[in-house]
Amino acid sequence: MTTRLSEHEKQLLSDVASAALIKAARENTLLRVDHREYPEALQEHRPTFVTLKKDGQLRGCIGVTAPCRPLIVDVAENAFSAAMYDTRFLPLAEDELPGLNFHISILSDSEEIKFEDQSDLLSKLRPGIDGVTIEEGNIRASFLPVMWERFSGPEELLMNLKVKAGLPPNYWSDTIRAYRYIMEDECSGTVNV
């Protein structure tokens, strides 16, 4: 498990997320971040999700479940993508910036869950702990650990995850794969305009 971030490091992440959201809404461009200008902990390659909320309602959520770039860069890029590319919403407009809240979930690396069948997979899921990703061919969907609050248990979560992936809720095949991760750290903020 990676060391938790200091309050200062979390504030730097929040500042970058806020700046990235402002630049996205005003200029439709990505905030370029030089990771070398930040503390070492923010240069580590760690996966993140950035969730946006406006007036308590979801306004965008995008992230990655595998470490692919420095943490500070990952937050900037996921904030931009959550604002502009979440297909459930129109791109973020500048007039939505005041009062826009964001939440940054810093995740562990994903690990594959080995299972024999759907029942075995369900028995291995840890409600309230695991973020879960399923993969079938080139189809992939993930729920953060916080999503357990919406479902009665592993079966309902898995059915809804299949639907999110564009699969029927009762779909099953021998080629489906599943992965788990946990939330290692988090921080939240409001866009500063």
C-alpha positions as CSV (number, residue, x, y, z in Angstrom):
1,M,0.0,0.0,0.0
2,T,1.3,3.4,-0.9
3,T,1.8,6.1,1.7
4,R,-1.1,8.5,2.2
5,L,-0.7,12.0,1.0
6,S,0.0,15.0,3.3
7,E,-2.6,17.8,3.6
8,H,-0.3,20.0,1.6
9,E,0.0,17.4,-1.2
10,K,-3.8,17.0,-1.3
11,Q,-4.2,20.8,-1.5
12,L,-1.8,20.8,-4.5
13,L,-4.0,18.1,-6.2
14,S,-7.1,20.1,-5.5
15,D,-5.5,23.3,-6.9
16,V,-4.6,21.5,-10.1
17,A,-8.0,19.9,-10.5
18,S,-9.7,23.3,-10.0
19,A,-7.3,24.9,-12.5
20,A,-7.9,22.1,-15.0
21,L,-11.7,22.4,-14.7
22,I,-11.5,26.2,-15.3
23,K,-9.2,25.8,-18.3
24,A,-11.5,23.1,-19.7
25,A,-14.7,25.1,-19.4
26,R,-13.2,28.4,-20.6
27,E,-10.8,27.3,-23.3
28,N,-11.7,23.6,-24.0
29,T,-8.1,22.8,-23.5
30,L,-6.1,20.5,-21.2
31,L,-4.1,22.1,-18.4
32,R,-0.4,21.1,-19.0
33,V,1.3,20.1,-15.8
34,D,5.0,19.6,-15.3
35,H,5.1,16.8,-12.7
36,R,8.8,17.6,-11.9
37,E,7.7,20.8,-10.2
38,Y,5.7,18.9,-7.6
39,P,6.6,16.9,-4.5
40,E,7.9,13.3,-5.1
41,A,4.6,11.8,-3.9
42,L,2.7,13.5,-6.7
43,Q,5.2,12.3,-9.3
44,E,4.4,8.6,-8.5
45,H,2.4,6.8,-11.1
46,R,-1.0,6.2,-9.5
47,P,-4.5,5.7,-10.9
48,T,-7.2,8.2,-10.1
49,F,-10.8,9.1,-10.8
50,V,-12.2,12.6,-10.7
51,T,-15.9,13.0,-9.9
52,L,-17.8,16.3,-10.5
53,K,-21.0,17.3,-8.8
54,K,-23.1,20.4,-9.3
55,D,-25.8,21.2,-6.8
56,G,-25.3,17.7,-5.3
57,Q,-25.9,16.0,-8.6
58,L,-23.4,14.0,-10.6
59,R,-21.9,16.1,-13.4
60,G,-19.1,13.9,-14.7
61,C,-16.8,11.1,-13.6
62,I,-13.8,9.8,-15.4
63,G,-10.6,8.0,-14.4
64,V,-8.3,5.1,-14.9
65,T,-7.8,1.9,-12.9
66,A,-4.1,1.4,-13.8
67,P,-1.2,3.7,-13.2
68,C,-0.2,5.2,-16.5
69,R,1.2,8.7,-15.6
70,P,2.3,10.8,-12.7
71,L,-0.4,11.4,-10.1
72,I,-0.5,15.1,-10.5
73,V,-0.8,14.7,-14.3
74,D,-3.5,12.0,-14.0
75,V,-5.6,14.3,-11.9
76,A,-5.3,17.2,-14.4
77,E,-6.2,14.9,-17.3
78,N,-9.1,13.1,-15.6
79,A,-10.5,16.5,-14.4
80,F,-10.5,17.7,-18.0
81,S,-12.0,14.4,-19.3
82,A,-14.7,14.4,-16.6
83,A,-15.6,18.0,-17.6
84,M,-15.5,17.5,-21.4
85,Y,-15.8,13.8,-22.3
86,D,-18.2,12.1,-20.0
87,T,-20.8,11.0,-22.6
88,R,-23.6,11.2,-20.1
89,F,-23.3,15.0,-20.1
90,L,-22.7,18.0,-22.4
91,P,-19.2,19.5,-22.0
92,L,-18.9,21.7,-18.9
93,A,-19.8,25.3,-19.6
94,E,-18.1,28.3,-17.9
95,D,-21.3,29.3,-16.2
96,E,-21.3,25.9,-14.3
97,L,-18.0,26.6,-12.7
98,P,-19.2,28.5,-9.6
99,G,-20.0,26.0,-6.9
100,L,-18.8,23.0,-8.9
101,N,-17.5,20.4,-6.5
102,F,-15.0,17.7,-7.4
103,H,-13.8,14.6,-5.6
104,I,-10.4,12.9,-6.4
105,S,-10.2,9.2,-5.7
106,I,-6.6,7.9,-5.5
107,L,-6.7,4.1,-6.2
108,S,-4.5,1.1,-5.6
109,D,-3.2,-0.8,-8.6
110,S,-5.8,-3.2,-9.9
111,E,-5.4,-7.0,-9.3
112,E,-7.2,-9.7,-11.2
113,I,-9.7,-11.7,-9.3
114,K,-9.4,-15.4,-10.1
115,F,-12.7,-17.3,-10.1
116,E,-14.4,-20.4,-11.4
117,D,-17.9,-19.0,-12.2
118,Q,-20.2,-16.1,-11.5
119,S,-21.1,-17.5,-8.0
120,D,-17.4,-17.8,-7.1
121,L,-16.8,-14.2,-8.3
122,L,-19.6,-12.9,-6.2
123,S,-18.3,-14.7,-3.1
124,K,-14.9,-13.0,-3.6
125,L,-16.2,-9.4,-3.8
126,R,-15.7,-7.3,-0.7
127,P,-18.7,-4.9,-0.3
128,G,-17.7,-1.4,0.7
129,I,-14.0,-2.1,0.1
130,D,-13.5,-3.2,-3.5
131,G,-13.7,-1.1,-6.6
132,V,-14.7,-3.6,-9.3
133,T,-13.9,-3.6,-13.0
134,I,-15.2,-6.2,-15.5
135,E,-13.8,-6.8,-18.9
136,E,-15.3,-8.8,-21.8
137,G,-13.2,-8.6,-25.0
138,N,-12.8,-4.8,-25.6
139,I,-15.7,-3.9,-23.4
140,R,-14.8,-2.6,-19.9
141,A,-16.6,-0.9,-17.0
142,S,-15.8,-0.1,-13.5
143,F,-17.5,1.0,-10.2
144,L,-15.5,2.8,-7.5
145,P,-15.8,1.4,-4.0
146,V,-18.3,4.2,-3.0
147,M,-20.8,2.6,-5.4
148,W,-21.5,-0.2,-2.9
149,E,-23.8,2.3,-1.1
150,R,-26.2,2.2,-4.1
151,F,-26.6,-1.6,-4.2
152,S,-27.9,-4.3,-1.8
153,G,-24.9,-6.5,-2.4
154,P,-22.5,-8.1,-4.8
155,E,-25.1,-9.6,-7.1
156,E,-26.9,-6.3,-7.7
157,L,-23.5,-4.4,-8.1
158,L,-22.4,-6.9,-10.7
159,M,-25.7,-6.8,-12.6
160,N,-25.4,-3.0,-12.8
161,L,-21.8,-3.1,-13.7
162,K,-22.7,-5.3,-16.7
163,V,-25.4,-2.9,-17.7
164,K,-22.8,0.0,-17.5
165,A,-20.6,-2.0,-19.8
166,G,-23.4,-2.4,-22.3
167,L,-24.1,-6.0,-21.5
168,P,-27.4,-7.6,-20.4
169,P,-27.7,-7.8,-16.6
170,N,-27.7,-11.6,-16.6
171,Y,-24.9,-11.9,-19.1
172,W,-22.2,-14.4,-18.4
173,S,-19.4,-16.1,-20.3
174,D,-16.2,-18.0,-19.5
175,T,-14.1,-15.2,-21.0
176,I,-15.3,-12.4,-18.7
177,R,-12.5,-11.1,-16.4
178,A,-12.8,-9.1,-13.2
179,Y,-10.4,-6.9,-11.3
180,R,-10.4,-5.2,-7.9
181,Y,-8.8,-2.2,-6.4
182,I,-9.2,-0.1,-3.3
183,M,-9.3,3.6,-2.6
184,E,-6.0,4.5,-1.0
185,D,-6.6,8.2,-0.5
186,E,-9.0,11.0,-1.5
187,C,-9.5,14.7,-1.5
188,S,-12.2,17.1,-2.5
189,G,-12.7,20.7,-3.4
190,T,-14.7,23.3,-5.0
191,V,-13.7,25.2,-8.2
192,N,-12.0,28.5,-7.3
193,V,-13.4,31.2,-9.7
